[in-house]
Structures are given as C-alpha cells and as structure tokens.
Amino acid sequence: MAAKPDSAYAAYTAGPFSNAGSGLLRLLYTLTMYLLTPVILYRLAARGLRYRRYLSRWKERYGFFPAPGFENSSWVHAVSVGEVNAAVPLIEALMRRYPDAPMVVTTVTPTGSERVQRLFGDRVFHVYLPYDLPASVKRFLDRIRPRFAVIMETEIWPNLFITCRERDIPIVVTNARLSERSLRGYGPVRPLARRAIRCASFVAAQSPVDAERLRLLGAAVTRLAVIGNLKFDMPVPASLADAGAELRSSWGVRRPVWIAASTHEGEELPVLKAHSAVLQRFPDALLLIAPRHPERFKPVVGACRSLGFTTRVRSEDVAADERCQCFVVDTMGELLHFYAAADIAFVGGSLEPIGGHNLLEPAALGKPVIVGPHTFNTEEVATSLIEARAVLRVADEIELGVAVIRLLAQEGERHAMGQAAQSVLERERGAVQRTLHIVEQVLAKQPVTL
C-alpha cells in the first residue's frame, strides 16, 4: 500500500486540540512523572538490592552520560531481551545501509543491555533510554544526536515522541503491536497517546489486527501499514545445532529433555508438577527451566530442591549430569543454546495472564512448542503456528504434563511439528527489508510505498 502525505498533520499538531486538550494532558502527565520520581528511584533501589545491575548506570535514566561525540547517528530502541533479539537483523541491516553513521541502541532493562553488549560489543553505543521527563529526554537527544529513530514494538512515550517531532527527528515504529487490553488501558489519556503516536513518521504493524488497534489509538492511516513480524527474520546460526549437541553430551544424548523457558512466578510450580508426571512415564527425563527474570533464579532453584528433584544450576555446576532431573538456567543470553538441546519447548508467560513470550525462537530451531492459554501479546504468531500444527495449546499443568509425555513418546509428531514451524517462518519472512525500505523513504521525505 502507499502512504500519502498527511497534509492535515501540521494543522492537527498546531490546532486547538493539540494546544488545549492534549497539551493540558501532557502537562498533567509530565507533572505526574516528576511527582513519581521518588517512587521510581525507590523502586530502582529496591530492585537493585536483588539485582545489582539496576543500580549501576542509573544516571543514564535521567540523560546523564558522557557524550560520545556523535552526529547523525542511527538510533534503535528495544526495551528488553525479546525486543533486542527481534531487532538484531534490522540493526545489522541498518549498519550495512548507513556504514558511516554511529549506531546507538537503547534498552530499558539490564538484561536487555547485557544482550546488546553480548551481541554487538563495541560495534554499537548502548545507553539506557531515559525516563520520559522533558529535561532527561532533551539531554539524551543532545548527546546522541540521532538522524532518525526506530522504536521496536509499541513503546509510546509522549515527551520523547513530541520532542523528536519538534527537533525534526523522524521516528519509525516497527514491529508495532497493541493488545486489546493495552488499548483499553490508555483510557482518559488516549488524546495524549494519539498526539504522541502521530509524531511518528510511520508505524509498521505486525498484523492487520494490530494495525486496526493502532488506528483506533490514533495512528494516521496514511502513515500506517502492515509489514509483518521482524521475529520471523531471526537468523539461526548453524553453530546452534553443535552447541545443543555439546550440552546434551554431558547429561546423556538419548534421554528425553524438555525446556520451560521464560517462566514467571505462578508458572514454575505448575511446570514442576508437570515434570513429576513426566518422570512417572520417563524416569530419566530432564527438565531445563529458564526463568524470565533474574530475581526468580534463586526461588526456582529452591522450589526444585524442596520438591525433591535432583537439581543442578548453570552458574554453579556449568552442566547437568545423568542423575540431574532439573537444570536451572540462571544465566542470560543462552536460551537459544538450550532450545537447541531440548526435544520440546514450553514457552512461559502463558500459563499466567502475562500474554506469552517469543514462540518463534524455538520454532526457528524446528522444535515442537507448547503454550498455555494466555498468548494475547503474541496472538497472531500463536494463531498462525497453532493453525499450522506447529504449536500445542494447553489449559493447565495437567494438560502440560500430558502434552509433554505424548510428544516425548511420538518422535514422528515432534518432527512434523518442527517442520511445520519452519514452513511458517519461511512463508512470513521479509519484515526487515520492508522496514529498511520505510526508513529510506522517510529519510528521503518521500511518501512510503510498499
């Protein structure tokens, strides 16, 4: 589709709606952000007591960091690990397309920061995205001096977006998604969200459903299109198969192995109960469990041991052995290696109403995938994979145990599910090139055509 120039935009942003309605909301929003600063700092300190990296580099969250001396940098924002992983092929493509432009990558979480540094090292400049306070945003932009911004998914920060618009810094929101719950959550501040998202030069949605919700939020239909999900373009290094085989060599090549990945509080105990059922059918089965957040590492280790499972821990024991029943992956950035080593993958955030996490990582490796009932954050991807019979949906821990047992017993079904998953990925690839094309046309101040 072609995006026509939005001739009404200037009148819209300068008109009475902007100056009165959303302008007052922006003032109230900014005042609220300043009033919440002590609470934000307290929360940062509290999390830092459990996870020290939340305390380091805290000044960056207010825009204070040594200026790198950049001009016309390329800037990509990815909030955490999942978004960083999805952005990898796009970041690489942007660095190839604009080789003379310094690449800046921002995240919100320390785990996202670690992932950026592990993947790119000093090839990119990483800094935390500042809190959405006008002074912090201005300090941040003064230091990185971006030529353009690419925002992953739907991180809509009013002061950031409006300030970029005022400075003529084009924003492309890509891989954009918006759940029904999130759309309802904007409620009375929807006029401010509308003004903010209309500061974007283009919004590239994952699916038609996301595009419609973004339109209802306020995205200009002339600067909105469906381009697909960047995660379908995720590269799968050939070395992953060898890495998976090496991991399996220590715990027994032939034993059945399943992984529960990106689990949350409220999910780990059901997973462990499911594993008890699996052990009754396959006494030598091994569960790999990788909690989503670092603060869950120790509680999960404790839960495994309190339930009587022979447990090993990645950071302490390095590898499982043949007697190990539960292996806790308490490190970051290694999930793909453990997916490669497993026979079956359960993806967390789906037994509890979290909304689900990335199903495409295990699918890209040809692994049969199981999810719970709550996948509203990845509904289009989940639906595509379920319809292709690449993913099984279960309702609870009992069905989870039954599904794992069935798949471990049926090698042919596992193989068919893996092949179906890879077929879906191959069919849906191309969002990276479409996003790159959008960026090029936005920078050239041309109407976007796809």
N, C-alpha and C positions, 0 to 999 in steps of 0.2 A: 504494500500500500504506500501511497505518497502522503507525506505530511506537509500540508500547505502552510505558508507563513501565517502566523497568528496575528493578524492586523489589529485585533481587539485587545491584544495583551497590554500595550502601553497605556491605553485608556483605562483598562481594568486596574492595573497596579497604581495608577496615578489618580484614580477616581475616588468618589466619596466612600465606596465600600471599603477600599483599601485604607484610606486615611481615617475613617471613622470606626467601622466595625472591627476589621481585623487589626487595625492599628491599636485600638484600645486593648484588644485581646493580647496582642504582642506585648504591650506594656505590662499588663497583668501577669502574663506568662513569665516575662523577664524578672519582674519583681518577686514572683513566687520562687523562681530559680535562685535568686540571691538570698531570699529568706531561708531556703532549704540548704544553703551551703554548709552550715554547721552540721546538719543531719548527714549530708553527703560525706563530709570529712569524717564524721563518727563512723559511718558505715565502712568507709575506706579503711580506717584504722582497725575496726573490728574484723574485717575480712583479712587484713594484714597480719593479725595475730595468728590466724590459721594458715595463711598463705603469704609468706613474706614479700613476694614479688608485687603484691598490691601496694606495699609501702614505698618501694623504690620508684624513682622517677615520677613521684606524684606531682611535681611542679609542672610536668608536661600537660597535665589535665587542666591547667589554667593558662596554657600557652607559653610557659616559660621554658625555653631550652635554647642552647647556643644556635644561632642562625647558621645554617650550612652554607650560606653564600650562593644560593640558587637563584636563577632567573628562568621563568617559563618552564617550570617543572611539570611533569605528568604526575597526577595525584590519583591514587586509587584507595578508597576506604572499604575495609572489610571488617565487620565488627569482631568476629571471633574465628575459631579454628575452621568451622564448616565453611564460612564465607571465604576465608583465606584459601582453602583448598579449591573451592569453586573458581576463585579468581586467578589461580596460577596460570592457566593457558592464556587468559586475557592479558595479564601483566607481561608475560613473555612476548605476546604479540605486539603490545604497545611499545615495549623496549626495542623490538626489531623495527617497528614502523617509525619511531622517533628516537633514534640512537643517540642523538646529541642532547636530549632532554633528560635531566636527572629524574629518576623515578622515586616518588615518595609513596609509601604505603602506611596507612594509619589503621590501627585497631582500637578496640575498647578494652579487651581483656588481656591479662598477662599471657594466657595460653595462646591467644592469637598472635601476640608479639613473639613468643618463642617459636611458633610455627613459621612466621615470616623470616625470622633470623636463621632458622634451620634450613629453609628452602632457598633463600636468596643471599644470605650473608651480607657482605658489603656492596653487593650489586644494587641494592636499594637503600634508601634512607627511611628508617622506621621511626615513628613517633606516635604517642597516643593521641587520639582525637580529643580536643579539649571539651570540657563541659560547655553546654550551649548558652554561654554568657557572652554578651556583646564584646566586652573588653578581651576576654580569652580568645574568642574567635578571631578578632582583629589581630591580636599578637601572633596567633598561629599563622594566619594568612600572610602577615608581614614577613614571617621568617621563611616559609616555603615558597612563596610567590608562584602559585600554580598557573599554568596556561589553561588548564581545564581540570575538571574533577569527574571521576567515575565513582558513583556510590553504589555499592552492592546491595541488592535486595531493597528493603524499604526503610532505610534509616532517614526519616524526615525530621530534621532539626530546624525549626523556624529561623532562629537567629543566624545559623550557619548558611542556610539556603538564601535568605534575604540579603545577607552581607555579600555573598558571592554574586548575586544578581546586581547589587549596587556597584560592585567592582568589575563588572563585565567578565566574570569568570564563568564560562559555560559549565553546566552540570548535566551529566548523563546518568540517569538512574537506570541501572541494568539488572537483569535477573529479578526484576521487581515482582514482589508477591504481596498479597494483602488478604488475610483471612477474614471471614465474616465477623469473627469475634473482635479482631483488631479494628475493623471498620466501625463497628458499633462503639468501640472504646473511645473513639475521638469525641463523640457526643457534642457537648457545647463548644469545644474548641475546634470544631470542624472548619469554621471560616478561616481560622489561622492556618490550619493544615492545608486548606485549599490555596491560600495565598503562598504558602511555602512551596508546595509541590508545583505550582505554576511558575515558580522561579527556575525550575529545571528546563533546560533546553530541549530535552527529550526524555521520555520514560519508556523503557523497553521491558514489557511484561513477560512473565514466564508462560502464561496461558491466557486463553480468552476469558476465563472466569476472573483471573487476577486483573486483567485489563478493565473489565466492567466495574469491578470494585474500585479500582484506581480512578476511573472516570467519575464514579459516584462521590469519591473523596474530593475530586476537584481537578484532576489532571486534564489538561486541554486535549480534546480529542484530535486536534491537528498535530499534536506532538506526542502521540501515544501509539504504540504498535506492539503486537505480539511477536517476539523473536525467539521464544523457546528458552530452555533452561541451560545455562552455562555448564552445569554439572554434568550434562551429557557429553561434554567435550573433554572431560577429565582424562588426561593421558595415563596409561597403565604401563609403567616401566617393565621391561622384560625381566629385569632382575628380581621382581617381586616373587615370581614363582620359585626361584632359587632361595630367596630369603625365607619363604614359607617352608620349603623343604628342610632347610637347615634348622629351623625352630623345631620342626617335628622330629628330627633325628634324635633329640635329647629325651623326648618323652615317649617315644615308641611310634614308629612310622605307621603301623597298621591299626592302632587304637582309634576309636571314634572320638572326634573332637568337635565341639560346638562353641560358639562365642556369643556372649551377651555384651553388646557394645553400646556405649553412650548411655548407660543406665543412670537413673535418678533415684533419690530417696523414695521409698514406696514401691520400687520395682525390684530392688536387689533381693529382698526376701522371697517374693514370688518366683524369681529366677532360680534361687537356691532350692526352693521346694520342687520346682520342675526338674531340677537336676537330680534330686533324690529319686524321683520317679524314673528318670533316665537310667540311673545306676542300678535300679532293680532289673532292668531289661539288659543293660550293657554295663556289667560291673567294672569294666576297665575304662569307661568313658571319662573324658576330661572336659571340664568347663573352663573356658577363658572368660574372665569378666573384667570389663574395662569401664569403670565409672566415668560419667561425663565430666564431673568437676573434681579437681584435686582434693577438696575438703571431704569428699566421700571415700578417699582411698583407705584411710585407717578404719573407719566404721565398717567398710565392706570386708576388710581382712578379718576384723574382729567377729563379724557375723559368720563368715565361713568357718572359722575355727570353733566358735561357740556351738555351731550345729554339727560339729564332729567331722567335718571334711578335712582330709589331709591337704594342707594349703601351702603354696609357695607364692612368693611375691617377686615381681620383676626387678624392683630396685634393690632387693636384698639377695635374692637367690639366682638372679640372672635368667635361669631357665627352669622349667618344670622337669620332673623325672618320672619314671614309670609308675611310681607309687602315688604321685600327686593326683588329687581329684579336682581341686580348684586352683587355678593360677590367676592371681590378681595382677592386671596390667596397670601399674600405678606410675606410668611414665607417659609423656606426651609425644605426639608425632610418630608413633609406631603402629597405629591402628591398622593401616593397610597391610603391614607385615603379618599381623595376627589374623586378619581376614584371610590372607593368602594361605595361612597354615591351617585354617579350620575347614571342616566339611560343611557346616551350616552356620548361618549368621542370624541372630536375633538382633534387631535394631531397636534400642530403647527410646525413651521419651514417648512411648506409645501405649504402654500398659496404664500409665497415669496420664491425665489430660494435659500433657506438656505440648503435644502437637506432632511429635515424631522428629527424627533426625534423618541424616543423609542415607537413603536407600541405594543410591547409585554407586557408592564405593564398593560394597560387596558385590553388587550386580555386575559392575565392570570387570570384576575378577571371576565372573562365572559361578558365583556361589548362590545356592538357593537361600532365600531370605524369608524370615518370619517377622511379622509386625503385630502389635496389639491393635485395639480398636480406635485409638486416638492418633490420627495422622493428618490433622487439619492443616498443619504447617507445610505439608508436602502432598496434599491431596491429589493433585493432578498426576504427579510422578507415581504415587502409590496406586492410583486407579489404573494407569497405563500398565504398570508391572503386574498388578493383580489380574487384569483382563488378559494379559499375555501368559498367565500361569507361571510367572517367574517369582511371585511373592505369595505367601500364605498369610491370611489374617486370622488371628486367634483372639478370643474374648478375654481369657484369663490364664492364670498359672496352670490350671488343669489342662486346658486345650494346648498351652505351650508345651507342656511335657509330652502330650500325645503326639503333637506335630513333630517334635524333635525325634522321638522314638521311631515314628513312621519313616521319616526321611533318612535316619541313620540305617534303617533296615532296607531301604529301597535305593540302591545306587543308581538305577536307571532313572528314577524320578528326580533324583538330585541332578543328574546330568542334563535331563530335559529342561529343568527349571533354569539351570545355569545358561544353557544355550538360548533359551527364550529371553533371558535378561540381556544378554549381549546383543541379540537381534533388535531389541527395543532401543538400546543405546545407539546402535549403528544407524537406525532409522531417524533418530531425533538429533543427531549431531548438527553443528553449524552455527550455534548461537554466538560463538566467539567471533567468527568472521563478520556476522551481521552487526555485532556491537562495534567492532573496529570500523566498519563502514559508516555507522552512525556517527562515531566520534569524528571521523574525517570530514563528513559533510557538515557537522555542526561547527567545526573549526573553520571551515571554508565559508561559513554563513550561507549555506545553500539549503533549500528545502530537502528534508530527508526522504529518500525513496528507497524502498526495499524490494 
